[in-house]
Amino acid sequence: MNSLKSLFVLAGSILVLLVGIAVFNYQVDPQCYYGCKEIDPNRATLNTYYQVAQRILAFPKTEVVILGSSRGENTPPLWIEEKTGLKTLNLSASGAELGTKLAFLTIAKENTQLKKVIWLADYFELISENADAKIKNTPALRKYIDGGGIAEGELKQKLHDIQGLIDHNTLEASIYFLNNKDKTKLTQGAGSDIDYRFCESSEFKGKETTESLKKEVDLLYQSYTSAVIKPLQNKKAWNNFANELALVAQKSVDVYVVITPYHPEFLRRLKAEHKDIYENHLKWIENIQGLASQGIRVLNYFDGISNTDASPTYWNDGVHFTCRSSMLMLEDIVQSWNQRSEKK
């Protein structure tokens, strides 16, 4: 009897502990998964996707948005703003795929003075398996993601939400959040802190050495070819991508789709060792180029950026280019915008 009683006491203690953790995590809500039903620019959070949405509302006079994954985070929005006079936000976020980008685009259409969209296209963005949990788990953003083909059933989502309340990662995030919630600052997005004049200068050599870059290229090549770009793209996602861009262009918003490159060694190995994935990339590029119209311009840098090489000056690893490379890709776009006419 004593043993049975001890088991009941132990089970009860564990239950009380779990309930306490769940209540604590629900109240702190560090990732905005429970209490954030709407987008509040003043809400402190660790959720980087929610922060992007907050940024859109915090800068209602925005005229240009950059939509990208982590590969777009080295694009300085203040450089574009200085060159063109157009208020610019970089909405790029690590892991952002189609559903996430479409969500941010929709929010921007509803809450800014949108005139131009720069879409930094990633092959992986049309692969449903790459959808990040942050967008699916955030109530204020969840309603925007059907276009990416990644929305889950309501019951499955609720079960996931409950499980998250007692997850040790959530508990760690809650503790960290309580100690750092005052550090959140809404800037003009990824790349806002980049010294773009230094990126343009002859002194800029990147952050990697030749040897460290070689290792980074190999590391990203292995992870991408084994998982990130290995699955087939979602046909529904492609249709939603094409349809949404066409609708945006019909609203007198200029759309620039930039097909981003891989590091030269990454691309060489992809072509030699994974011909099926490489060929799928070529089909994807052909489809994107087929979208070109009066309101949609396509810039293809898949085979590389002119006047660059494989050095750390232009690359951080196998898929992430430096600020200098990003600015070289967008230079023609930026120079084509007439500052005076855009302000009328």
N, C-alpha and C positions, 0 to 999 in steps of 0.2 A: 504493500500500500504506500509506504514511504517513497519507494522508487517511482510509482505511478504519479504520486503527488508532485514529486520533484520534476518529472517530465512535464506535467501540466504547468508548473510554475515557470519552468524554462521556456515552454512554448508561449506562455502568456507574456513573459518578459521580452521575448523576441518580437512578438506581435506589437507590443507597446512601443518597442524601439523602432520598428518599421513604420508604424503610424506616425511616430514623432518625427522621423526623418522625412516622411512624405509631406506632413504638414509644414515642416520647416522649408523644404524645397518649394512647395506650392506658394508659400508666402513670399519667399525671396525671389523666386522665378527668374534666375539669372539669364536664361536664354529666351525669355518672353514666350514661353510655350503654353502658358496657362492664363495669365491675367491680361495679356495684350490682345484684346479683341479688335482694336483699331490701331492705326499708326499714330503714335504720339511723339512729336519731335523732341519733347522734353523728358521722355522716359529713358533712364539709364539702363543699359543692357549689354551683355557680352555677345549677343547674337549679331554677327557681322551683316547678315542679310537684312535684318530689321533695321540696322544702322543705315544701310543704303537707302531703304525706304524713308527713314527719318530725314535723311539728307535731301531727298527730293522735295519733301514738304518744307524743309527749312530754307530752300533756295527757289522760291516760286518764279523768279525772273529768269530762270535758266532757259537758254535757247539751244544749247548743244549738249547732247549726252553721249558718252562713250560706254558701250556695252561690251564687256569682255569677262573672261575668267581671270585667273591669276596671271595669265599671259598679257593681260591688258593693264596690270597694276603699275607698270613702269611707264605709262603714258601720262605726261604732266598736263593736267587740264589748264593750269595757269599759263602754260606756254601757248596753247591754242587761244586762250582768252586774250593774251597780250598781242598775238599776231592778227587776230580778227576783230577784236572788240566785242565778241559774242560771249555771253555768260555761259560757262562750261562746267559740267559735272562729269567726273569719271565714276561711273557706276560699276566698274569692274570689281569682281569679288572672287576670291579663291574658290574653285569648284563650281562656279556658275555654269550651268548648261542651259539648254533651250528654255525650259520652263521658268527658270529663274530670270533669265534675260527678258523673256516676254512679260513676266510679272513687273519687273522694273520699268519696262517700256510703257506698259499700260498705266502705271502709277504716274510716270512722267507726263504722259499725254493728258492725264486728268488734272494735273496740278502745276504744270509749268507753261511757259510760252514757247514750247518746243518748235524749233525750225529745222534742226539737222540732227541726224542720228548717225553715229559711227559704230558699226557693228563689227567687232573683231571676231571673225568666224573661226571656230574650232571644229575639227572633224568630230571630236568626242561629244560635242554638245547635242547631237541628235541620237545619242545612245542612251536609252532610258536607264540602264544600269548605273549610269554615272550621276544620277540625280542625288543631290545633297539633302540630308535629312532636315537641315535647318529650315528650308522653305516649306517642306511638307508638315513640319511640326509646329509652325508658327501660325496661329489662327488668323492674324491680321493679313498674312500673305497667302495663306492656303487657297483662298477663293480665286486667286489669280493664276493658278498653275495648271488648269486643265489643258491649256493650249500646248503644254509640253508633253502631254501624255503620261504624266507621272503621278496623278492624284490617286489616292488609295481609298478603299471602302471606309465608310464612317465607323463601323464597328472595329475594324482592324486598327484604325487610327486611334480610337479611344483606348483600346487595350494597350497600344504602344505608349500613349500618354501616361497611363496609370503605371506601367512598368518603369517609365522614365523617372517617376517621382521617388522611387527607392533605389535608383541606380547610383553607384558610388561616384560615377563621373559627374552626375548632377549635384551630388553633395559637395564634391570638390569645387565645382563651379560656383555653388552658392557661397561657400566660404571665401573663395577668391573674390567674388563679386562684392561682398560686404566690405572687403578691405580696399577695393579699387573702383567702386562705382562712381566716384567723383572725377575719375580720370578720362571719362568719355568726352570726346570733343568732336563736334560735327564740322568737318572741313569740306572742301569741294571734291572730296573723294580720293580714291587711290592715286598716288603720284603727286598729291598736293604739296608734299614736303620735298619734292625733288628739285635740286638746283639745276634747272634745265639749261642755264647758260654754261654751267660746268660740263654738262653732257655734250654740248656742242663744241667745247674747246678742245684744243690739241692735247691738253693735259689729261683728259679723261681716258682712263685705261681699263675701266670696269673694276669689278670687285674680286674676280678670280685670277689665279695664275694659270699659265698654260697647262700645267700638270693637274691642278685641281679641276679645271674646266673639263679636261679629258675624262676624269673620273665621274664628274657630274653628268656629262653627256651619256656615258655608259649606264649609269644608274637609272636615269630617266628613260633611256631606251628600253632597258629590261622591264621596268614597271609598266610603261606604256604598251609595249607590244604583247605583254603577257596578260594585260587586263584592260587598261583604259581605252585603247583603240582596237581591241581585238573583237568585241561583239559587233554584230551588224547594226546599222543605224535603224531607227524606228521610222517607218514610212509615214505613220500618222504625224509624227513630230515634224518630218520634212514638209508635209502639206500645210501644217499649221504655221511653220516658219515662212514659207513662200506666201501664204495668204495674208499673214499679218504684215509682212513688209509691203505687200502690194496695197493694203488698206492704209497704211501709214503714208505711203507715197501719194495716195489719192487725196490726202488731207493737206496737200501742199507742204509736206515735210520732206526735205531731201534726205535720202538714205544712201549711205556709203558702206558697202559690204567689203571688208578687207580680209582676204584669205591669208591667214598668217603662216609664216614659214617654220620649218624645223631647222635645227643646226645642220650644217652641211654633212657632217659625219653621221648624224642621226638619219638624215634622208638617204644617204648612200647605203647604209645598212638596211634600212627599211625596204628599199628597192631591191636589194640583193637577197635578203633573207626572208622577207615576208611579202612576196609578190602579190598575194591576194589582198592584203591590207593596203598595199600601195595602189593597186588597181582600183580599189574601192574609193580611195582618196581622189583619184583622177575622175571617177564618175561623179563624185560629190562636187568637185570643182566645176565640172561641165554643167551640172544642174544649176549651180549658183550663177554661173555666167549666163545661163539661159534666163535668169530673172532680170537681167539688165534692161532698163527702159528709160524713159525720160526722167522719171523720179528716182530710179535706183541705179547707182553706179557701182560697178564691181572692180576692185583692184586686186590682182592676183600676185602674191609674193611667195607662193608655195615653193618655187624653185630658187628663191633667194632674193635678197634686197640688193639693188645696184650699189656699187661703190662700198661694199662691205666685205668682210672675210670671216673666217671661223675663229677669230681671236676673242679674248675676254672683253675687248672694247665693244663688241657687238652682241656677245652671248653670256648669259649667266649659267646656262646648262643646256641640255638637249632640246628644250622646248621654250624656255623663257629667254627672250631677247632683252637687251639693255634699253635704257631710256634713249640712247643715241639711235639705235635701230628703230625704235618705235617712232621717233620724230622723223627719221628719214622716210619711213613708210607713209606717214601722214603729211609730209611736207607739200606734196603737190595739191592735196585737198585743201590744206590751210591757205596756200597761196592763191588758190582759185576763188576763195571767198572774198567778195568785195566788201570791205568793212563799211564803207559809206552807204551802200545800197541796203545792207542788212539792217542798218539802224533806222531806215526810213519807216 
